[in-house]
Amino acid sequence: MPATLSVVVPCYNEADGIAQLRERLLPVLDRIAAAGREVDLLLVDDGSRDDTYARLCTAFGSRLRTRVVRHERNLNLGAAIRTGISETKGEWIANLDSDCTYDPALLEPMLEEMEKGADLVTVSPYHPEGRVEGVPAYRMFLSRSLTAMYRLILRKRIYTFTALARVYRRAAVSRIASPAFDFTCVAEMMLKALKQDLRVAETPAVLTVRRFGESKMKTARVIRAHLRLIARLLLRSGSLRA
């Protein structure tokens, strides 16, 4: 029997994009289910101030094997990921972006990598076969700089450390869980997986600019958080070694 799959989508102030999410995600889940895999969907409203929760309930509430849960206040991405882990039972756990800047259809090739034995699969726009379309230059510089630093510290040939869109084996999640509440949680989970020599795979992807709403990432705050994470890595490794 194929491994059961839980798909978790964190959402925060995404009311305008919920219709797009439904239109693009549900056909993908239907194809995966039709191929014989049990799939459940969990949508996590992380304390949105708009009517994200109501629109999620309208768009997805009647779908079988689908739940919408709500944080009473905004707890940030790391908390939404932890809620997804605790509220689902699938042997594999997928996280997808609610804004569809990564096509939800990328879930299918990620599952193919999991079938080959990966413990963690990430989408990878910085892979030689991936690309970025329409994303501001400063965001590109930030992402590429962070990737270069993480690769240098870990000496691992991984192209993308910060993408949310991933699939994990549940058995591996407890070993790589991050205590961070902010966007660095996904980077830290990748770093822990690599340091523990888990099997990590990348699916080449196209990263596009969002069509609805605004990015929730506060650039200066995220830079500081990543630099703190990098400093901890260096302290643990005793500095970069030749």
C-alpha positions in Angstrom: 0.0 0.0 0.0 1.3 3.5 -0.8 2.2 5.6 2.2 -0.6 7.8 3.5 -0.2 11.5 2.9 -1.3 14.5 5.0 -1.1 17.9 3.1 -0.8 20.9 5.4 -1.3 24.5 4.1 -0.6 27.3 6.5 -2.6 30.5 5.7 -2.3 34.0 7.1 -4.4 36.9 5.7 -4.8 35.1 2.4 -8.6 35.8 1.9 -8.2 37.1 -1.7 -6.2 34.0 -2.8 -8.4 31.2 -1.3 -10.3 30.7 -4.6 -7.0 30.3 -6.5 -5.8 27.8 -3.9 -8.8 25.7 -4.2 -8.7 25.8 -8.0 -5.1 24.8 -8.2 -4.7 22.4 -5.3 -7.8 20.2 -5.4 -7.2 18.7 -8.9 -3.7 17.7 -7.7 -5.0 16.0 -4.6 -7.7 14.2 -6.7 -5.1 12.8 -9.0 -3.0 11.6 -6.1 -6.0 9.9 -4.5 -7.1 8.4 -7.8 -3.7 6.7 -8.1 -4.5 4.8 -4.9 -2.9 6.9 -2.1 -4.9 8.0 0.9 -4.7 11.8 1.2 -6.0 14.2 3.8 -5.9 18.0 3.8 -5.4 20.3 6.7 -5.7 24.1 6.3 -4.3 26.1 9.2 -5.5 29.7 9.6 -2.8 31.3 11.6 -4.9 33.9 13.3 -5.8 35.9 10.2 -7.2 39.4 10.6 -9.2 39.2 7.4 -11.9 36.6 6.5 -9.4 33.9 5.5 -11.0 31.4 7.9 -14.5 31.9 6.6 -13.4 31.6 3.0 -11.4 28.4 3.8 -14.5 26.9 5.4 -16.6 27.8 2.4 -14.1 26.6 -0.2 -12.9 23.4 1.5 -15.3 22.7 4.4 -17.5 20.2 2.5 -14.6 18.2 1.1 -14.0 14.7 2.5 -10.8 14.1 4.4 -10.4 17.9 4.8 -10.2 20.0 8.0 -9.8 23.7 8.7 -8.2 24.7 12.0 -7.7 28.1 13.4 -5.1 29.7 15.7 -6.9 32.3 17.9 -3.9 34.7 17.3 -1.1 34.8 14.8 1.7 32.5 16.0 3.8 32.5 12.8 4.9 29.9 10.4 6.7 27.6 12.7 3.6 27.2 14.9 1.4 26.5 11.9 3.8 23.7 10.8 3.8 22.2 14.3 0.0 22.3 14.3 0.0 20.5 11.0 2.2 17.8 12.4 0.2 17.3 15.6 -3.3 17.4 13.9 -2.6 14.9 11.1 -1.8 11.2 10.9 -0.3 10.6 7.5 3.0 8.6 7.2 4.2 11.4 4.9 3.5 15.1 5.6 3.5 17.7 2.9 3.7 21.5 3.5 2.5 23.7 0.6 2.3 27.5 0.2 -1.1 29.0 0.3 -0.2 31.7 -2.2 0.6 29.2 -5.0 4.0 30.9 -5.7 5.1 27.3 -6.1 2.6 25.3 -8.2 0.8 22.8 -6.0 1.3 20.3 -8.9 5.0 20.1 -7.7 3.6 17.8 -5.0 3.5 15.0 -7.6 7.2 14.9 -8.5 8.1 15.4 -4.8 6.1 12.2 -4.0 8.1 10.4 -6.7 11.3 11.3 -4.9 9.8 10.1 -1.6 9.0 6.7 -3.3 12.7 6.5 -4.2 13.6 6.6 -0.5 14.0 10.2 0.4 13.3 11.3 4.0 12.7 15.0 3.0 12.0 16.5 -0.5 12.0 20.2 -1.1 11.1 22.3 -4.1 14.2 24.0 -5.5 14.0 27.1 -7.7 17.8 27.5 -7.4 18.5 24.0 -8.7 20.2 24.2 -12.2 16.9 23.0 -13.7 14.7 25.4 -11.7 14.1 29.1 -12.2 12.6 32.3 -10.7 10.1 34.5 -12.4 9.2 38.1 -11.4 10.6 37.9 -7.8 12.2 41.2 -6.7 16.0 41.4 -7.1 16.6 42.1 -3.4 14.7 38.9 -2.4 16.7 36.9 -4.8 20.0 38.3 -3.4 18.8 37.5 0.1 17.9 33.9 -0.7 21.0 33.2 -2.8 23.3 34.7 -0.2 21.7 32.6 2.6 21.9 29.5 0.5 25.6 30.1 -0.2 26.4 30.5 3.5 24.4 27.4 4.5 26.1 25.3 1.8 29.6 26.6 2.9 29.0 25.7 6.5 27.5 22.3 5.9 29.5 21.4 2.8 26.4 19.8 1.3 25.3 20.2 -2.4 21.8 21.5 -1.7 20.5 24.4 -3.7 17.5 25.5 -1.7 17.2 25.7 2.1 14.3 28.1 2.7 11.3 26.8 0.6 8.2 25.8 2.6 6.9 23.4 0.0 8.2 20.0 1.1 7.4 16.5 1.9 8.7 14.7 5.1 8.5 11.2 6.5 6.7 11.5 9.7 9.3 9.2 11.3 12.0 11.8 10.6 10.0 14.9 11.7 10.7 14.5 15.4 14.4 14.3 14.7 14.5 17.6 12.8 11.7 19.7 14.4 12.6 23.3 14.8 11.6 25.3 17.9 11.6 28.5 15.8 8.3 30.3 15.2 9.4 32.5 12.3 10.4 31.7 8.7 13.8 30.3 9.8 12.0 27.1 11.0 12.1 25.6 7.5 15.8 26.3 7.1 16.6 24.8 10.5 14.7 21.6 9.6 16.7 21.3 6.4 19.9 21.9 8.3 19.1 19.3 10.9 18.2 16.8 8.2 21.5 17.3 6.5 23.6 17.2 9.7 21.9 13.9 10.6 22.6 12.5 7.1 19.0 12.0 6.3 18.2 11.4 2.6 17.3 14.8 1.1 16.1 15.3 -2.4 15.3 18.4 -4.4 12.6 18.8 -7.1 13.4 21.6 -9.6 10.8 24.2 -9.4 9.7 27.6 -10.7 9.1 30.3 -8.1 6.7 33.0 -9.2 5.5 36.2 -7.7 2.2 36.0 -5.8 -0.9 37.1 -7.6 -3.0 38.0 -4.5 -2.2 39.7 -1.2 1.1 40.6 0.2 4.1 38.7 1.4 4.2 38.2 5.2 8.0 38.1 5.3 9.6 41.0 7.1 12.9 41.2 5.3 15.1 42.9 7.9 13.7 40.6 10.7 14.2 37.5 8.6 17.8 38.5 7.8 18.6 38.9 11.5 17.0 35.6 12.3 18.9 33.7 9.7 22.2 35.4 10.8 21.5 34.2 14.4 20.9 30.7 13.0 24.1 30.8 11.0 26.0 32.0 14.1 24.7 29.0 16.1 25.8 26.7 13.4 29.3 28.1 13.4 29.5 27.9 17.2 28.5 24.2 17.1 30.9 23.4 14.3 33.8 25.3 15.8 34.1 27.6 12.8 34.6 26.9 9.1 37.3 24.3 8.4 39.3 24.0 5.3 
